[in-house]
């Protein structure tokens, strides 16, 4: 008798076509990882639906056969949320569900499918004088489905907010294979009843598959400038961040780049960031009147003067602004000049704690003899410490894991939270009880079990697995996967990242 997987292969090829079912080992290998270098799980197969109705069919069939399934977009995630957690797991790729369905300039909204690349919407909106504000650094590759799953942020979230602030209504294939809109399809601005939209955004695919959405779009400011401010220390740059906010300035973006990152982006992109700086701030301000922009730039200058910047450059030409943001968004890629791999975290801490926390993070890296680079969303305290390592050096990988443990615990201790935009996924499950009470975790588990009682929809993500030593209390005696190798499904339940 055919196994459930063999039955699924046969039915999927009949329903979707053989070209939409990837089964061979070479076809499956690209799906064993996301952008997190520490995790690897090989799925049983990948299916590529082209319509929401086909997604519905896949979920229904997986339910009938008892197969777990996980949604996947571009694979740019960093917490293992889009990886299969079973060797019999099915990956549902949204690569072909990728259309921009509608732009309604008068209503200020657009309808998109989950597989649409984030940046493509802004290209289409430009001719209408509009823009979609959330802009993850990977926006030229990442897709809306992943943005919804992780509640993605981005450079401009300091002023404009994150994905949930711009998602109006979602089309959702439930774990019971029903197609549901979270509020009226025709009137996305008028939700009634429970706020399902905000429950689903950030749920990392554990409550169903998000296939389409109406999203909010805004008039694009007509005047924009970026101030590049160089400082002699990370501490002075961090203090300047707090001063800018306390001065009542609401920058569209406020990003911090450390000295090592400056070296890397200069080499990679030739942007000419000040090489003598220990830290660089990029502050974007925007307005609809030239006088307002001039006021904001002057206010920025006054706010940072007490911290004695080494230099201040004001960029107003579209070309220079684009070059500076290319340097920021390409910072991660530029690390390839110094290391074959890195491990990145995304805790959020109070802005008032930036200086002391960054000092301690760098001290932790030094104690473990690791190279660290910092580039992050300073405006909302969303840190991104990058620990460099050689993926063939398992002893070094173990040091990276130990250092990352200390960094995450430090950030929670100073009043922070585990993730600003990358999500919990598989990566941070072992830390969740450091931040949340057992009652909070139990309530989340109850919601998940009520919505997805089948236990097949991106199972074993976010909430601590039973094998995690930290569930139900603060993490003590953390243990590490042996050898530092990427983990397979059999190692996930007892692993602590």
Secondary structure as UniProt FT lines:
FT   HELIX           4..16
FT   HELIX           18..20
FT   STRAND          21..22
FT   HELIX           25..29
FT   TURN            30..31
FT   TURN            37..38
FT   STRAND          45..48
FT   HELIX           52..65
FT   STRAND          69..72
FT   TURN            81..82
FT   TURN            87..88
FT   STRAND          90..93
FT   TURN            95..96
FT   STRAND          100..104
FT   TURN            105..108
FT   STRAND          109..113
FT   TURN            114..115
FT   HELIX           118..125
FT   HELIX           126..128
FT   STRAND          130..131
FT   TURN            137..141
FT   HELIX           144..150
FT   TURN            155..156
FT   HELIX           157..160
FT   HELIX           163..166
FT   STRAND          167..173
FT   TURN            175..176
FT   STRAND          179..181
FT   TURN            188..189
FT   HELIX           196..200
FT   TURN            201..202
FT   TURN            204..205
FT   STRAND          209..216
FT   STRAND          218..219
FT   STRAND          223..231
FT   HELIX           234..246
FT   TURN            247..248
FT   STRAND          253..258
FT   HELIX           259..269
FT   TURN            275..276
FT   STRAND          279..287
FT   HELIX           290..305
FT   TURN            306..307
FT   STRAND          311..315
FT   HELIX           318..329
FT   HELIX           331..334
FT   HELIX           335..337
FT   STRAND          341..344
FT   HELIX           351..353
FT   HELIX           354..367
FT   TURN            368..369
FT   STRAND          372..377
FT   HELIX           378..380
FT   STRAND          385..389
FT   TURN            391..392
FT   HELIX           394..413
FT   TURN            414..415
FT   TURN            425..428
FT   HELIX           429..431
FT   HELIX           432..435
FT   HELIX           438..451
FT   TURN            453..454
FT   TURN            459..460
FT   TURN            466..467
FT   TURN            469..472
FT   HELIX           482..484
FT   HELIX           489..492
FT   TURN            493..494
//
